[in-house]
């Protein structure tokens, strides 16, 4: 039967439901237990629950069915002798897969050992006018999963568990911050300057102010201004926007967590990071040795047991391609060295030295880093907001956590010298004028704020999608975004 014909039949059932005096979309239902809670109850216990009907077998005077809610699935048994002949016939005439019903009854165990609810009363709670996908085999097409995530959630329990895990991860993250005396704050999404990261921004127009503004690429600047204002430890779970290319490990809008701690340096932040993530992973997964998928979608074992390895940027590039970035102090010298090694870096002639170093690292080193590793001592011109190292002014006090070839988080000892900051902003603007779209915009208001004085600070940012994707064995970040942006069908 075609979906269109089935929808017509269901519309006729909807009319019948109304003619019987039943409200097909009632106001509420007093649900006492989730289905998971029902399954954990002892035989003979009374329950009142509800869910979506995902399977039923009418056996004459007895029907076995499965209900589903966010907590899982459970079998129910509807007997004509229990609910009455008229009620039983009425239900069989109007019910379809996908409908919502509420039931009252008691727990019993079938001859096959399945925990089941014996229904004593039922209520109709919502008519589905379209059939569920593929006779309940679930959505298999990846595009359909993204476009109709609601069907993916209904038909694939693994999908529901993945998004519950994402929520639990953020909850545990917040609790860890509060336990360590951090305060959660919120900062603006619309900004006059696209600062806080090396990325191309989205722009929009503010009608009331008749002003072109940017969607934030990071909450960093505002959070550090809050430290100037007197906060010691703050964090934000922030939606951020970067108008860049799309691939399995990048999204244009995503959730970033950033935190800043006065009086810390990057090494203190590294210790905090290791403790935070090992605590959360152990709590949610029960172990620090996990199986994840690499970029070739092969299972690999990762051990999060501390201490994690640490390696400097310079050491890594020398090992992987033989280029010493400390000996290539200009972008021209670096290009020459890369070409001599016959390494192909896209848009090499347009990039400033910092972004060229970053692209080289992504080409020759990052894919090899599977186990958690702290990458430290980044080049100065790759880090316009980080503090110079006291012993080597070519590098900054910074670290990234790399896992499975993905950059999971980024952290600095923050630059708090306003004169140094202004010079670095000017260098970024020069790179932008040369065609580097990812170079950072100058933020004069932030420099002015810095001049009022800043304490030592270490800051940190982590993409929620990347860590959740790794921990749930996903190779595409859109698989951990509930409703990823898709091109409209009529434009494809």
CORVENDA-V334043 format. One record per backbone hydrogen bond with DSSP energy under -1.0 kcal/mol. CO is the residue of the C=O (numbers start at 0). NH is the residue of the N-H. Records with the same first field share a line. If there is no record, write none. Layout:
# CORVENDA-V334043
CO: NH  NH
This chain:
# CORVENDA-V334043
1: 5
2: 6
3: 7
4: 8
5: 9
6: 10
7: 11
8: 12
9: 13
10: 14
11: 15
12: 16
13: 17
14: 18
15: 19
16: 21
17: 20
28: 30
33: 37
34: 38
37: 40
41: 44
44: 106
46: 104
47: 31  32
48: 102
50: 100
51: 67
52: 97
54: 65
56: 63
58: 60
60: 79
61: 58
62: 77
63: 56
64: 75
65: 53
66: 73
67: 51
68: 71
71: 68
73: 66
74: 116
75: 64
76: 118
77: 62
78: 82
79: 83
83: 87
84: 88
85: 89
86: 90
87: 91
88: 92
89: 93
90: 94
95: 98
98: 52
99: 124  125
100: 50
101: 122
102: 48
103: 119  120
104: 46
105: 117
106: 43
107: 115
109: 112
113: 109
115: 107
116: 76
117: 105
120: 103
122: 101
125: 99
132: 135
133: 136
140: 144
141: 145
142: 146
143: 147
147: 150  151
148: 152
149: 153
150: 154
151: 155
155: 159
156: 160
157: 161
158: 162
159: 163
160: 164
161: 165
162: 166
163: 167
164: 168
165: 169
166: 170
167: 171
168: 172
169: 173
170: 174
171: 175
172: 176
173: 177
174: 178
175: 179
176: 181
177: 180
182: 234
188: 215
190: 213
192: 194
193: 440
196: 198
199: 242
201: 214
203: 212
205: 209  210
210: 205
212: 203
213: 190
215: 240
218: 222
219: 223
220: 224
221: 225
222: 226
223: 227
224: 228
225: 230
226: 229
231: 261
232: 182
233: 259
234: 184
235: 257
237: 255
239: 253
241: 243
246: 249
247: 476
251: 241
253: 239
254: 463
255: 237
256: 461
257: 235
258: 459
259: 233
260: 263  457
264: 268
265: 269
266: 270
267: 271
268: 272
269: 273
270: 274
271: 275
272: 276
273: 277
274: 278
275: 279
276: 280
277: 281
278: 282
279: 283
280: 284
281: 285
287: 303
289: 301
291: 299
293: 296
297: 293
299: 291
301: 289
308: 373
310: 375
311: 315
312: 316
313: 317
314: 318
315: 319
316: 320
317: 321
323: 326
324: 327
329: 333
330: 334
331: 335
332: 336
333: 337
334: 338
335: 339
336: 340
337: 342
338: 341
344: 347
346: 349  350
351: 355
352: 356
353: 357
354: 358
355: 359
356: 360
357: 361
358: 362
359: 363
360: 364  365
364: 367
365: 368
367: 369
368: 404
369: 403
372: 401
373: 310
374: 399
375: 312
377: 395
378: 381
379: 382
382: 385
384: 414
386: 396
391: 394
393: 379
394: 388
395: 397
396: 412
397: 376
398: 410
399: 374
400: 407  408
401: 372
402: 405
405: 402
407: 462
408: 400
409: 460
410: 398
411: 458
412: 386
416: 420
417: 421
418: 422
419: 423
420: 424
421: 425
422: 426
423: 427
424: 428
425: 429
426: 430
427: 431
428: 432
429: 433
430: 435
431: 434
434: 436
435: 438
442: 446
443: 447
444: 448
445: 449
446: 450
448: 451
449: 452
455: 262
456: 413
457: 260
458: 411
459: 258
460: 409
461: 256
462: 466
463: 467
464: 468
465: 469
466: 470
467: 471
468: 473
469: 472
475: 478
476: 479
487: 490
488: 491
